[in-house]
Amino acid sequence: MAGGSGDVDVDALEAYLADVFGREVTCIGVLSDKLNLILELSASEGEPTHVLRRPLKLRHTDLFNPLDAEYRLLERLDGTEIPTQTPVLFCEDTSVLGEQFFVTTYLDGEPIPLGTDLPERFRNPRAREEVARQLIDTLAEIHSLDTASFEDVCDRQSPREQVARATERLDEATSVTGRDLPRLRAIGRWLRDNAPSTSQTALVHGDYRPGNALFTGEERPELSGVIDWETAMLGDPLTELGYFLLRWRDESDPTPSLDELEARYPESEELDHLREVNENGLSPFTARPGSPTRRALVGRYENATGLSVENVSYYRTHAAFMLATVWSDLERHDVERGVESNHGPWIDYLTMVAEHVADGEFPR
């Protein structure tokens, strides 16, 4: 099978699934082969009905939850109003695909990947407002769930513990890549020193962003699902709100200079992408007519959850730091595989963003 899944014995997989489901199941395509190998499955006439998820090498780090924990989390979520895949099958037999895997229902919808606009049919003020409303309302719903249902499948981490773990991973990554990253480390120290002494605890998706939400609908967008729960935890919900708001650009936000990055990476193909992101934001639709401001989103979140949101700049800085350390992990992964990495400019850009937010140079 194409798309990086050549190690999959499709015949053996289909035979196994047919035996389990009691009907013919066809593997019809690859949705992704990055963190996980994700396959579309069909039980009739080529229409996707299920999705199979099997971890790839990068998944086997402590940045991500074990596969069985993710599956059990989906089982708990299946009894809630949160729109996500319904778990169908967990296979512990590694002889089928060389790894454990699980199968869920297939969800229709399109994500909004990093740096992209909304689907063309939603490029109008009313649709932008509706996308924002549904994203923030769904985040509030997740953070309002009873945490007791998830205590046996999720680790508990405070903001300070998250930074400490991320710093440990940064140490491991830079020992491989040879990059020192003193400015990023300084941000980590600032976050530990300024972490809130107390905080609320909620189920946190861990990577809640437009790229992990699916939208259907023709004229009116409908959020059909939240996907990719492999980093879920019990933690401070404001860390995730900050992560979400990091991707939200207000019209009045300044555009920092990229001269330093352009001098450091003169040949990098990523610079064109970074220039667009720097000008328009990680989610460009958020700065366009109809899209609410960060302040309006915070107010709506407060009304829905009953939480008081304070010190947004701390949580947005926290988000930029955490994301930069993830990019450092990805760079390490490239180096270990012996392939050229293009993650350096992103690590440095997010470091710069974190510094600006922490220093108050970006609106809070």
Backbone hydrogen bonds, N-H to C=O, Kabsch-Sander energy under -0.5 kcal/mol:
donor,donor_aa,acceptor,acceptor_aa,energy
8,V,5,S,-2.1
9,D,7,D,-0.5
10,V,8,V,-1.3
13,L,9,D,-2.4
14,E,10,V,-3.0
15,A,11,D,-2.2
16,Y,12,A,-2.3
17,L,13,L,-2.7
18,A,14,E,-2.4
19,D,15,A,-1.8
20,V,16,Y,-2.1
21,F,17,L,-3.2
22,G,18,A,-1.7
23,R,18,A,-0.5
26,T,42,S,-3.4
28,I,26,T,-0.8
28,I,40,E,-2.0
29,G,40,E,-0.9
31,L,29,G,-0.5
31,L,38,I,-3.1
32,S,38,I,-1.3
34,K,36,N,-1.0
37,L,54,R,-3.5
38,I,32,S,-2.8
38,I,36,N,-0.7
39,L,37,L,-0.5
39,L,52,L,-2.2
40,E,29,G,-2.7
41,L,50,H,-2.7
42,S,26,T,-2.7
43,A,47,E,-0.5
44,S,47,E,-0.5
47,E,44,S,-2.0
49,T,41,L,-3.0
50,H,41,L,-1.7
51,V,104,T,-2.5
52,L,39,L,-2.6
53,R,102,F,-2.8
54,R,37,L,-2.4
56,L,35,L,-2.2
59,R,35,L,-0.5
59,R,56,L,-1.4
60,H,56,L,-0.6
60,H,57,K,-1.8
61,T,59,R,-1.6
64,F,61,T,-1.7
65,N,230,E,-3.4
70,E,66,P,-1.9
71,Y,67,L,-2.1
72,R,68,D,-2.2
73,L,69,A,-2.1
74,L,70,E,-2.1
75,E,71,Y,-1.9
76,R,72,R,-1.8
77,L,73,L,-2.5
78,D,74,L,-1.6
79,G,76,R,-1.2
80,T,77,L,-2.3
84,T,82,I,-0.7
88,V,103,V,-3.0
89,L,103,V,-1.9
91,C,101,F,-3.1
92,E,90,F,-0.6
94,T,92,E,-0.9
96,V,93,D,-1.3
98,G,94,T,-2.0
101,F,91,C,-1.6
102,F,53,R,-1.9
103,V,89,L,-2.8
104,T,51,V,-2.5
105,T,86,T,-1.9
106,Y,49,T,-1.7
110,E,215,F,-2.0
112,I,210,P,-1.7
115,G,282,L,-3.3
116,T,113,P,-2.1
122,F,119,P,-2.5
123,R,120,E,-1.6
124,N,122,F,-2.0
128,R,124,N,-2.4
129,E,125,P,-2.2
130,E,126,R,-1.9
131,V,127,A,-2.7
132,A,128,R,-2.2
133,R,129,E,-2.4
134,Q,130,E,-2.5
135,L,131,V,-2.3
136,I,132,A,-2.5
137,D,133,R,-2.4
138,T,134,Q,-2.1
139,L,135,L,-2.0
140,A,136,I,-2.1
141,E,137,D,-2.0
142,I,138,T,-2.3
143,H,139,L,-2.3
144,S,140,A,-0.8
144,S,141,E,-0.7
145,L,142,I,-1.4
149,S,146,D,-1.1
150,F,147,T,-1.9
151,E,147,T,-0.6
151,E,148,A,-0.7
153,V,150,F,-1.5
154,C,150,F,-1.3
157,Q,155,D,-0.5
157,Q,234,L,-2.6
162,Q,158,S,-2.5
163,V,159,P,-2.0
164,A,160,R,-2.3
165,R,161,E,-2.6
166,A,162,Q,-2.5
167,T,163,V,-2.4
168,E,164,A,-1.9
169,R,165,R,-2.1
170,L,166,A,-2.2
171,D,167,T,-2.3
172,E,168,E,-2.0
173,A,169,R,-2.7
174,T,170,L,-2.8
175,S,171,D,-1.5
176,V,172,E,-0.7
176,V,173,A,-1.1
177,T,173,A,-2.5
178,G,174,T,-2.2
185,R,181,L,-1.9
186,A,182,P,-2.0
187,I,183,R,-1.6
188,G,184,L,-1.9
189,R,185,R,-2.1
190,W,186,A,-2.3
191,L,187,I,-2.6
192,R,188,G,-2.1
193,D,189,R,-2.5
194,N,190,W,-1.7
195,A,192,R,-0.8
202,A,235,G,-2.6
204,V,202,A,-0.5
204,V,233,M,-3.3
209,R,207,D,-0.6
212,N,209,R,-2.0
213,A,210,P,-1.3
214,L,225,G,-2.9
215,F,110,E,-1.8
216,T,222,E,-2.9
222,E,216,T,-2.3
224,S,214,L,-2.5
224,S,222,E,-0.8
225,G,214,L,-1.1
226,V,83,P,-2.6
227,I,212,N,-2.3
232,A,229,W,-1.5
233,M,204,V,-2.2
234,L,155,D,-3.1
235,G,202,A,-2.4
235,G,233,M,-0.6
236,D,157,Q,-0.6
239,T,236,D,-1.6
240,E,236,D,-0.7
241,L,237,P,-2.0
242,G,238,L,-2.6
243,Y,239,T,-1.7
244,F,240,E,-2.5
245,L,241,L,-2.8
246,L,242,G,-1.7
247,R,243,Y,-0.6
247,R,244,F,-1.1
248,W,245,L,-1.7
249,R,247,R,-0.6
250,D,248,W,-0.5
253,D,250,D,-1.8
262,E,258,L,-2.7
263,A,259,D,-2.1
264,R,260,E,-1.7
265,Y,261,L,-2.7
268,S,265,Y,-1.4
271,L,268,S,-1.0
272,D,269,E,-0.6
273,H,269,E,-0.6
274,L,270,E,-2.7
275,R,271,L,-2.6
276,E,272,D,-1.7
277,V,273,H,-2.4
278,N,274,L,-3.1
279,E,275,R,-1.9
280,N,276,E,-2.8
281,G,277,V,-3.0
283,S,247,R,-0.6
285,F,116,T,-0.5
286,T,283,S,-2.3
287,A,284,P,-1.6
288,R,285,F,-1.3
291,S,288,R,-2.0
297,L,293,T,-2.0
298,V,294,R,-2.7
299,G,295,R,-2.2
300,R,296,A,-2.2
301,Y,297,L,-2.5
302,E,298,V,-2.8
303,N,299,G,-2.1
304,A,300,R,-1.9
305,T,301,Y,-2.4
306,G,302,E,-2.5
309,V,307,L,-0.6
310,E,308,S,-0.7
314,Y,311,N,-0.7
315,Y,311,N,-1.4
316,R,312,V,-2.4
317,T,313,S,-2.2
318,H,314,Y,-2.6
319,A,315,Y,-1.9
320,A,316,R,-2.2
321,F,317,T,-2.5
322,M,318,H,-2.6
323,L,319,A,-2.5
324,A,320,A,-2.2
325,T,321,F,-2.1
326,V,322,M,-1.6
327,W,323,L,-2.2
328,S,324,A,-1.8
329,D,325,T,-1.9
330,L,326,V,-2.2
331,E,327,W,-2.2
332,R,328,S,-2.4
333,H,329,D,-2.2
334,D,330,L,-2.0
335,V,331,E,-2.4
336,E,332,R,-2.8
337,R,333,H,-1.5
338,G,334,D,-0.8
338,G,335,V,-0.9
339,V,334,D,-2.4
347,I,343,H,-2.3
348,D,344,G,-2.3
349,Y,345,P,-2.2
350,L,346,W,-2.5
351,T,347,I,-1.8
352,M,348,D,-2.2
353,V,349,Y,-2.5
354,A,350,L,-2.5
355,E,351,T,-2.2
356,H,352,M,-2.4
357,V,353,V,-2.6
358,A,354,A,-2.6
359,D,355,E,-2.1
360,G,357,V,-1.2
361,E,356,H,-2.7
362,F,356,H,-0.8
